């Protein structure tokens, strides 16, 4: 009985995370690459790196395709004064105009459905 309940809890948690990701407009990864369709990455008004004197490198767990990258970038770019560039498999470089706390960046990544692990 205990094993059955544990399996049910795991299945419900996984389904909940998947539905949450889909509602946020994510690709629902666990993914096999997200297909061949082109994904529009977020547009940042100021793309002059000289205007961003601060940088933070993050390792993000769970990014598997271009949809994942765009979702993480959009969440971070929404902070204001921040320009994020993500690359597979798990790297995100965050440039900022002002000092920014890693916990704020981690919260933005988690809001997109992913997790900062380094």
Contact map, one row per residue, 1 for C-alpha under 8 A:
1111100000000000000000000000000000000000000000000000000000000000000000000000000000000000000000000000000000000000000000
1111110000000000000000000000000000000000000000000000000000000000000000000000000000000000000000000000000000000000000000
1111111000000000000000000000000000000000000000000000000000000000000000000000000000000000000000000000000000000000000000
1111111100000000000000000000000000000000000000000000000000000000000000000000000000000000000000000000000000000000000000
1111111110000000000000000000000000000000000000000000000000000000000000000000000000000000000000000000000000000000000000
0111111111000000000000000000000000000000000000000000000000000000000000000000000000000000000000000000000000000000000000
0011111111100000000000000000000000000000000000000000000000000000000000000000000000000000000000000000000000000000000000
0001111111110000000000000000000000000000000000000000000000000000000000000000000000000000000000000000000000000000000000
0000111111111000000000000000000000000000000000000000000000000000000000000000000000000000000000000000000000000000000000
0000011111111100000000000000000000000000000000000000000000000000000000000000000000000000000000000000000000000000000000
0000001111111110000000000000000000000000000000000000000000000000000000000000000000000000000000000000000000000000000000
0000000111111111000000000000000000000000000000000000000000000000000000000000000000000000000000000000000000000000000000
0000000011111111100000000000000000000000000000000000000000000000000000000000000000000000000000000000000000000000000000
0000000001111111110000000000000000000000000000000000000000000000000000000000000000000000000000000000000000000000000000
0000000000111111111000000000000000000000000000000000000000000000000000000000000000000000000000000000000000000000000000
0000000000011111111100000000000000000000000000000000000000000000000000000000000000000000000000000000000000000000000000
0000000000001111111110000000000000000000000000000000000000000000000000000000000000000000000000000000000000000000100000
0000000000000111111111000001100000000000000000000000000000000000000000000000000000000000000000000000000000000000000000
0000000000000011111111100001000000000000000000000000000000000000000000000000000000000000000000000000000000000000000000
0000000000000001111111110000000000000000000000000000000000000000000000000000000000000000000000000000000000000000100000
0000000000000000111111111111000000000000000000000000000000000000000000000000000000000000000000000000000000000001100000
0000000000000000011111111111000000000000000000000000000000000000000000000000000000000000000000000000000000000000000000
0000000000000000001111111100000000000000000000000000000000000000000000000000000000000000000000000000000000000000000000
0000000000000000000111111100000000000000000000000000000000000000000000000000000000000000000000000000000000000001000000
0000000000000000000011111110000000000000000000000000000000000000000000000000000000000000000000000000000000000000000000
0000000000000000000011111111100000000000000000000000000000000000001100100000000000000000000000000000000000000000000000
0000000000000000000011001111100001000000000000000000000000000000001100000000000000000000000000000000000000000000000000
0000000000000000011011000111111000000000000000000000000000000000000000000000000000000000000000000000000000000000000000
0000000000000000010000000111111101000000000000000000000000000111100100000000000000000000000000000000000000000000000000
0000000000000000000000000001111100000000000000000000000000000101000000000000000000000000000000000000000000000000000000
0000000000000000000000000001111111000000000000000000000000000001100000000000000000000000000000000000000000000000000000
0000000000000000000000000000111111100000000000000000000000000001100000000000000000000000000000000000000000000000000000
0000000000000000000000000000001111100000000000000000000000000001110000000000000000000000000000000000000000000000000000
0000000000000000000000000010101111111000000000000000000000000000111000000000000000000000000000000000000000000000000000
0000000000000000000000000000000111111000000000000000000000000000000000000000000000000000000000000000000000000000000000
0000000000000000000000000000000001111100000000000000000000000000000000000000000000000000000000000000000000000000000000
0000000000000000000000000000000001111110000000000000000000000000000000000000000000000000000000000000000000000000000000
0000000000000000000000000000000000011111000000000000000000000000000000000000000000000000000000000000000000000000000000
0000000000000000000000000000000000001111100000000000000000000000011001000000000000000000000000000000000000000000000000
0000000000000000000000000000000000000111110000000000000000000000000001000000000000000000000000000000000000000000000000
0000000000000000000000000000000000000011111000000000000000000000000011001100000000000000000000000000000000000000000000
0000000000000000000000000000000000000001111100000000000000000000000001001100100000000000000000000000000000000000000000
0000000000000000000000000000000000000000111110000000000000000000000000000000000000000000000000000000000000000000000000
0000000000000000000000000000000000000000011111100000000000000000000000000000100000100000000000000000000000000000000000
0000000000000000000000000000000000000000001111100000000000000000000000000000000000000000000000000000000000000000000000
0000000000000000000000000000000000000000000111110010000000000000000000000000000000000000000000000000000000000000000000
0000000000000000000000000000000000000000000111111000000000000000000000000000000000100000000000000000000000000000000000
0000000000000000000000000000000000000000000001111111000000000000000000000000000000000000000000000000000000000000000000
0000000000000000000000000000000000000000000000111111100000000000000000000000000000000000000000100000000000000000000000
0000000000000000000000000000000000000000000000011111100000000000000000000000000000000000000000000000000000000000000000
0000000000000000000000000000000000000000000001011111100000000000000000000000000000000000000000001000000000000000000000
0000000000000000000000000000000000000000000000011111111000000000000000000000000001000000000000111100000000000000000000
0000000000000000000000000000000000000000000000001111111000000000000000000000000000000000000000111100000000000000000000
0000000000000000000000000000000000000000000000000001111100000000000000000000000000000000000000111110000000000000000000
0000000000000000000000000000000000000000000000000001111110000000000000000000000000000000000011110000000000000000000000
0000000000000000000000000000000000000000000000000000011111000000000000000000000000000000000011100000010000000000000000
0000000000000000000000000000000000000000000000000000001111100000000000000000000000000000001111000000000000000000000000
0000000000000000000000000000000000000000000000000000000111110000000000000000000000000000001111000000000000000000000111
0000000000000000000000000000000000000000000000000000000011111000000000000000000000000000011100000000000000000000000111
0000000000000000000000000000000000000000000000000000000001111110000000000000000000000000011100000000000000001000011111
0000000000000000000000000000000000000000000000000000000000111110000000000000000000000000010000000000000000000000011110
0000000000000000000000000000110000000000000000000000000000011111000000000000000000000000010000000000000000000000011000
0000000000000000000000000000100000000000000000000000000000011111100110000000000000000001110000000000000000000000010000
0000000000000000000000000000111110000000000000000000000000000111110110000000000000000001100000000000000000000000000000
0000000000000000000000000000101111000000000000000000000000000011111110000000000000000001000000000000000000000000000000
0000000000000000000000000000000011000010000000000000000000000001111111000000000000000000000000000000000000000000000000
0000000000000000000000000110000001000010000000000000000000000000111111100000000000000000000000000000000000000000000000
0000000000000000000000000110100000000000000000000000000000000011111111110000000000000000000000000000000000000000000000
0000000000000000000000000000000000000000100000000000000000000011111111111000000000000111000000000000000000000000000000
0000000000000000000000000000000000000011110000000000000000000000011111111100000000000100000000000000000000000000000000
0000000000000000000000000100000000000000000000000000000000000000001111111110000000000000000000000000000000000001000000
0000000000000000000000000000000000000000000000000000000000000000000111111111000000000100000000000000000000011001010000
0000000000000000000000000000000000000000110000000000000000000000000011111111100000111100000000000000000000000000000000
0000000000000000000000000000000000000000110000000000000000000000000001111111110000000000000000000000000000000000000000
0000000000000000000000000000000000000000000000000000000000000000000000111111111000000000000000000000000000011011000000
0000000000000000000000000000000000000000000000000000000000000000000000011111111001110000000001000000000010011000000000
0000000000000000000000000000000000000000010100000000000000000000000000001111111111110000000000000000000000000000000000
0000000000000000000000000000000000000000000000000000000000000000000000000111111101000000000000000000000000000000000000
0000000000000000000000000000000000000000000000000000000000000000000000000011111111000000000000000000000000010000000000
0000000000000000000000000000000000000000000000000000000000000000000000000000111111000000000000000000000000000000000000
0000000000000000000000000000000000000000000000000000000000000000000000000000101111100000000000011100000000000000000000
0000000000000000000000000000000000000000000000000001000000000000000000000001111111110000000001111000000000000000000000
0000000000000000000000000000000000000000000100100000000000000000000000001001100011111000000001110000000000000000000000
0000000000000000000000000000000000000000000000000000000000000000000000001001100001111100000111100000000000000000000000
0000000000000000000000000000000000000000000000000000000000000000000000001000000000111110000111000000000000000000000000
0000000000000000000000000000000000000000000000000000000000000000000011011000000000011111011110000000000000000000000000
0000000000000000000000000000000000000000000000000000000000000000000010000000000000001111111100000000000000000000000000
0000000000000000000000000000000000000000000000000000000000000011100010000000000000000111111000000000000000000000000000
0000000000000000000000000000000000000000000000000000000000000011000000000000000000000011111000000000000000000000000000
0000000000000000000000000000000000000000000000000000000000111110000000000000000000000111111100000000000000000000000000
0000000000000000000000000000000000000000000000000000000011110000000000000000000000000111111110000000000000000000000000
0000000000000000000000000000000000000000000000000000000011110000000000000000000000011110011111000000000000000000000000
0000000000000000000000000000000000000000000000000000001111000000000000000000000000011100001111100000000000000000000000
0000000000000000000000000000000000000000000000000000001111000000000000000001000001111000000111110000000000000000000000
0000000000000000000000000000000000000000000000001001111100000000000000000000000001110000000011111000000000000000000000
0000000000000000000000000000000000000000000000000001111000000000000000000000000011100000000001111111000000000000000000
0000000000000000000000000000000000000000000000000011110000000000000000000000000011000000000000111110000000000000000000
0000000000000000000000000000000000000000000000000001110000000000000000000000000010000000000000011111000000000000000000
0000000000000000000000000000000000000000000000000000010000000000000000000000000000000000000000011111100000000000000000
0000000000000000000000000000000000000000000000000000000000000000000000000000000000000000000000010111110110000000000000
0000000000000000000000000000000000000000000000000000000000000000000000000000000000000000000000000011111110000000000000
0000000000000000000000000000000000000000000000000000000100000000000000000000000000000000000000000001111111000000000000
0000000000000000000000000000000000000000000000000000000000000000000000000000000000000000000000000000111111100000000000
0000000000000000000000000000000000000000000000000000000000000000000000000000000000000000000000000001111111110000000000
0000000000000000000000000000000000000000000000000000000000000000000000000001000000000000000000000001111111111000000000
0000000000000000000000000000000000000000000000000000000000000000000000000000000000000000000000000000011111111100001100
0000000000000000000000000000000000000000000000000000000000000000000000000000000000000000000000000000001111111110000000
0000000000000000000000000000000000000000000000000000000000000000000000010011001000000000000000000000000111111111000000
0000000000000000000000000000000000000000000000000000000000010000000000010011000000000000000000000000000011111111111100
0000000000000000000000000000000000000000000000000000000000000000000000000000000000000000000000000000000001111111111100
0000000000000000000000000000000000000000000000000000000000000000000000000010000000000000000000000000000000111111110000
0000000000000000000010010000000000000000000000000000000000000000000000110010000000000000000000000000000000011111110000
0000000000000000100110000000000000000000000000000000000000000000000000000000000000000000000000000000000000001111111000
0000000000000000000000000000000000000000000000000000000000011110000000010000000000000000000000000000000000001111111100
0000000000000000000000000000000000000000000000000000000000011100000000000000000000000000000000000000000001001100111110
0000000000000000000000000000000000000000000000000000000001111000000000000000000000000000000000000000000001001100011111
0000000000000000000000000000000000000000000000000000000001111000000000000000000000000000000000000000000000000000001111
0000000000000000000000000000000000000000000000000000000001110000000000000000000000000000000000000000000000000000000111
